Amino acid sequence: MTYDSTLLRLLDERGYIHQLTDAEGLDKVAASQLVPGYVGFDATAPSLHVGNLVSIMLLRRLQQAGHKPIVLMGGGTTRIGDPTGKDEVRKMLTDKAIEANIASIRTAFERLLTFGDGPTDAVMVNNHDWLGSIGYIEMLQKIGTHFTVNRMLSFDSVKLRLEREQPMTFLEFNYMILQGYDFRHLRQAMGVQLQMGGSDQWGNIINGVELSRRMDGAEVFGLTTPLITKADGTKMGKSVAGAIWLNEDMLSNFDYWQFWRNCDDRDVGKFLRLFTDLPLDEIAKLEALQGGEINNAKIVLANEATRLCRGEDAARNAEATAKATFAGGGMGEDLPSITVPAEGIRLVAACTELGLTASNGEAKRKIGEGAVKLDDEAVSDPNLLITIESGVSRKLSLGRKKHGVLRGA
């Protein structure tokens, strides 16, 4: 389909569109007026991760196309938990923890969106502001009558849990009702016409579209992105060592940069279109590079993606650290580091504390495989006690791509 609106052309060209509730209708509205649109994020941790980044970039593209992005933080729904894609009940968080998580998460959005009071400036809202005050009987009367259990049982988020005979609480079962109500509330309060999200949110988005139509006769729209996977089939957002967090206090700038630098050759073009602002003609040239030259495209990807999420200095320092570490055999300043106490640290613990391995068990396996080096020399004893004099630094490496620094106290 050929789109008339800048918004849908932009999203289509860069590979963001998977499903649309009414492509022609949204295209017509977006071509003729400003469209407020939102994406919802639950606050289950102090940071979002790379798996959430495509949804954040949707909001960035919305703003770039001259529309208004709304970041919906699930201060209310986090207290329930989205069962989509989950095999078990989510751990409950305190109100204080949820508020702290939202404040921490906001820092990533402030780099990627322009916030303010203007017509296309981004705003962040918290659904606890309205869900927290709605009474249970009121919710059943106003909202519950528009949802049938038959339909709710047909959604994958519910059906898969039941098929696996895994428990789903009544609390979780209500999640889709509240998410649908979020859309209706935002339409009434802020004129929101569009909800966006990942493909796993299609059922929840449909509920919101239908709720607005049934209760108010209003026309609103839904859009989802394809499931973003890496070329090896694994989901975006995680690596062998754990989640690729967007906030630098949970993952070093160097490790964030390295995640993009180490992507599969087959992913370079897709990731450049989704996660950078580079022009499409430039991306096409980078994507066409062959052999060893594709590494140059990966460096561009790492720099651009890191610049957007972490800032110019973070990208520049991470690239310099990579050059110092890999080309010169030295230790760049941006490598993850820990301070070794006077009594020393065991090798296996050092690997885990630096984030080279996800656990001591994995560290022991890697050491046994000969994959761990101290100052570029292989080490084989997991119980090796490493002591370092004050002011001295030593490099600990796992394979050729993961490095950290041990500093004397």
Summary of the structure (lengths in Angstrom):
residues: 409
radius of gyration: 23.6
end to end distance: 62.4
largest distance: 72.5
contacts: 1344
relative contact order: 0.10
helix: 49%
strand: 16%
